[in-house]
Amino acid sequence: MARMTAAAIAKLKEHIKPLVKFGILGVSYTVIDFVVFYLLSFAIPEYLAKAASFTLSVVNSFIWNRRWTFERKGRAPKKEMIKFLLVNLLTLCINLVMYWFWRDLLGLGKVWSFILTAPFVTLTNYILNRFWVFTKEKEA
């Protein structure tokens, strides 16, 4: 087996570190999303509960992923916030369509529909945030 160079290891760490951080936060936001969704779903329509729970987790996600995962300091530029909002509107739509597919088309329960939807939405969200929203600015 070929040995990895120090540069290759550093590049790998550069990609793995934010992915692990995103995953840690993602698990906590998934729990928040699920608990809020589950509780609200007894009081309001499921799709409204899903949109509300997802929105709550998105607000927390922006704050913590910006500061901890992608290590951005200072005030967030408007361009970054707009990109983040667009990514999360897209993933909300994906979230609701996938939930509808599992729940209404295939007739699965709300828990299974939530569980089957979450991984795809999380991965899509990470990729778009990592490579489009929180990109490192090129230094002049």
Salt bridges, closest charged atoms under 4 A:
GLU14 OE2 - LYS11 NZ 3.96
ASP33 OD2 - LYS50 NZ 2.98
GLU46 OE2 - ARG103 NH2 2.90
GLU71 OE2 - LYS17 NZ 3.24
GLU71 OE2 - LYS21 NZ 2.83
GLU80 OE1 - ARG66 NE 2.35
